Amino acid sequence: MIFSELYSVYYNAVAKILSLAVKGEADEKALHHIISQYAFSESMLTILPSLREEKWQLLKSDMTTPLRHEPTMPLTTLEKRWLKSLSLDERIRLFDLPFEGLDDVEPLFTPDDYVIYDRYCDGDPYDSDEYIKIFRTVLEAVRQKHPLKICAYNRRGNVMVLNVLPSRLEYSEKDDKFRLIFTGCRHADTINLSRIISCRIPDEEIRLSCEPVPREKRTLTLRVRDERNALERAMLHFAHFEKQAERLDEKHYTMRINYDRADETEMVIRVLGFGPLVEVIEPQSFRELIIERLKKQKSCGLK
């Protein structure tokens, strides 16, 4: 991976540290504050040692920098090509993002360049204007913390009407579907967007249930062998999960990841993607799921 995202948090955090160093205002407390505010908690394991030990040769031991000017980050040709590739993703239309100045840019890759395994084929209809309209309404409600009145199909195909308070949107790689997590309904707390017939942010006041639907949380413990940037890839891959990382020795780390029980199948697929560089320590039930899936792959002749 070239970089995680446009002006990623790692580059922003280091740029802010160097800006302070250019002004002569950098110290240990400021470094901790910037990393905790602009990067991830586990970034302390990477950014601080690399700066302190002068591996990156950007900051000296006395907290000064050889740079004479504050860093700026204009878009490179490579970044423009990466953005061009993002603009070709069918899901990008959902967010109504502008991609200006990329008309003459060659994409870094196209959707035809890769194949995704272990994914269901009935993903959301991202090219549907009605689906896009529903998605943007839901997204606005999530961002503005507005209640939603939803008309949707339940699992039996019957039409139901829900008054909910949106919490967040989630995307399942396994299902290729977006789902809305919400509160305010005593019978459910999740709905796939593809099941929604229509939704709106009501002008009138609506009554919401105060009884939350209990969700079963589980903790997965992994041992990561840091070869081929496995630790960095794991941190990025599980970035949206609540997690902790602990260094064991020069090459091995422990990661504890909290996830919903309903997402267990997807978690199995994610962990398997790292091959022998990641070992499941606990729970035993998750180890058995990994073993069972590997046996199925072997029976199909997959290696």
N, C-alpha and C positions, 0 to 999 in steps of 0.2 A: 504494500500500500504506500502510495506516495505521500499523502497526507489525509487526515481524517475528514476535514471539512474546510470550506472557505474560511480563511483567517481563523484557523482552529484555535481552541483554547490554549494549547501548548505554546504556539507561536505568540499568541497575545500575551500570555503570562510572562514569557521570557522577554518580549519586547518592552513590557511595562517595567520589568526589573532593570533592563539596560537603560531605559529612559531615566530612571532614578539615579543609576550609576553615573550617567553622563552629567547629571546635575550635582553629583557628589552627595546624594541623599540616601544611598543604599546602605542598609544594615541587615543583620540577621532577622530582626523582628519584621522589617518591611518585606523581606523575601517570603517569610512564612505567611504573612498577611496576603500578599499578592497571589501566591499559589493557591491558598485556601479559598480565595474569593473568585479567581478567574479560571482555575484549573480544577482537577478532581483531587480528592483527598489522597488517593494513592500516587498522585504526581510527585509527592514528596520523595518517593523512592527513586525517581528518575531525574527530575529537574535539579533538586538541591545537590545531590552528589556530583552531577555532571558539571555544575557551575563551581562548586567549592573546590573540586579537584582539578579544575581547569581542563577537563576533557574537551569541552566545547571551545575553549580559549576565547571566551567572551567576557569573563569576569575574573579579576585577579583576587588573590587571597585577602587583600586589604579592601575589598569591595569597590575597587575602581575598575574601569573598563578601558581597553585600548581604543574603543570607538570615540570619534570626535563629535558625531552628530547623533541625535536620537533616531532609532530605527524606524523606517517606514516599510510598508509591505504592498507595493503595487502588484497587480495581477501579472503573473508570468504567462508565457505562451502555453506552458504545460498546464497551468491552472485553468486557462481559458479553454483548452481542449477538454479538460475534465468537466468543466461546467457545461460545455457543449454536449458531452455524453449524458450528463444529468438531464438536460433539456429534452433528450430523446426518450426518457423513461415515461411510460404511459401514465404513471401515477403522479407525475409532476404537475399535470393540469389541475389536479385537485386543489393546489395551493395558490393558484393564480399568481405565479412568480414571474417577474420580467427577466428575460435573458437578452439584454441589449448588447450590441457590438460584437456578436458572435456569428454573424452571417457568413463571413469568409473563413471561419475557423474550422479546421478538420477535427472531428471528435476523436478522443483518445481510444474509445471503443464504442461499439453499438450493441443493441440487444441481441443481434445475431452472433455475437462473438462468444457467448457463454450459454451453458445449459445448466438449469437448476434441477437437482434430483431431490427426491423425498418431499415433493410438494404436490398437493392436490390440484386437479385441473379445473376446478369450478371456482376460481378466484372472483373477486368483485369486478363488476362491469365498469372499469375506469373510463371507458370511452362514452359512457351514457351521460347525456346532458342532465337528466333527472337525478342520477346518482351524484354527479358533481355538485348540483344545486343543494342536495341534501347534505353532502359532506361539508360544504362551506357554511351552511346554516348551523350544523352541529359544531364545527370548529369555532365559529364566532361565539356560540353559547358557552363553550368550554373556556375560551379566552376571557370573555366578559363576565363569566359566572352567572349567566342568565338561566332561568328554568326553561324547559322545553316541553312542548306538547307533541307527542309522537303517536302516529298511527302506523302499526306494523303487523306483520304476520308472526304468530308464535310457531313453535316447532311442529304443531299439528296442522298448520296452514290456516288457522282461524285468525281473523282480524282482531286486534286489541288496541286500546288507546291507553297510553301511559303519560302521566305527568311526572317529570323527573328533574333532578338537578345534576347536570353533567359534571363529571369529575375530570376525565381525561380520555383521549383517544389512544388505542393500542393497535399495533399492526402485528399480525401473525405471519411469519415467514412460511411456516408449514402449510397454513390454509390459504395464504395470499389474500387475506381479508382484513379489513379494518373493523374494529368493534368499539362501542362506546361503553365506558364504565361510568356508572351514575349512582346516586343515592335518591332517596325520596319515594321508593316503591318497595312495598313489603314482600313482593313476590319474586323480584329479580333485581340484579344489579349490573347486568351485562346484556348487550344486544348487538348482533352483527348489523352493520350499516346496510348490507344488502337486503335485510329483512324489512327495512323501513320503507313504507309506502309514501309517507309525507311527514313533515315536521315543521314546526314554526316556533318562534319566540313569542309567547302570548303577551298581549297588551294588558289583559285582565289578570287579576290575582288568582293563583291556583293553589290548591291545597296539596301538600306533600306529606307522605308518611315519614315519621321520625324513627321508624324501626329499621335499622340497617340489616342487610342480608349478610350473615357471617361468611367469610371467605377463609379457606384453609391455607395457611402459610407454611412453607417448608424451607429448610435450609440445606443447601448442597455444599459440601466441602470438597475442594479439588486440590491436587498437588500438581503444580505446573513446572515442567522442566524447561527452562528458558533457553531454548535453541531455536534458531530461525525466527527470532523475535516473537516467540510464543507468548511471553508475558504481555507485551504491548498489544498483540493481536487479541488476546483474551480480554484485556481491559477495555479495548474498543468494542469488542463483540458483545460484552455484557455491560456496556456503559449505562444503559437505562435501568439496570437492576440495582437494588440496594445491596452493597457488597463490602467486604473488607479484604485486604491483602496483607500478608505477613511474609517477610523474608526468612527462609530457613538456612540457606547457605549461598554460596556464589552462584549456583545454578538452579536452585529450587525455591519455589514460593508456594504458600498456601492461600487459596481464595475461598471465602465463604460467601455464598450468593443466596439471597432470599428471593423466593418466587412463589407464585400461586400454584396450588395443587392442580388447577385446571390447565396449566401450561406445561405439565410434566413431559408430555410427548414431545413438544417442541424443544424443551431443554435437553432431552436425550439426543435429538438430532443435532443441536448446537454443539454439545460436548463431543459427540462422535466426529465432528468436523475437524477436531484438533489431533485426531489419531493418537499415537503413542506418547505425545508430548504432554498430555493431560490424563491424570489418573483420578478416578472417583474414590474418595476416602470414605465418605458416608453421605447419606444413610445407605444401609445394606440393600434396601428395597430399590434404590436408584441403581446400584451396582448390578443388581439382577436384571433390571430393565436393559442396561447396556449389554450385558452378556446375552440376553434373549435376542436382542436386535442383531448382534454380531452373528449369532448362530443362524438367524434367518438369512442374513446376507451370504453366509458361507454356503447355505443350502441352495442358494440361487446361483452359485458360481462366482459371486462378487468377491474381490480381494481388496 
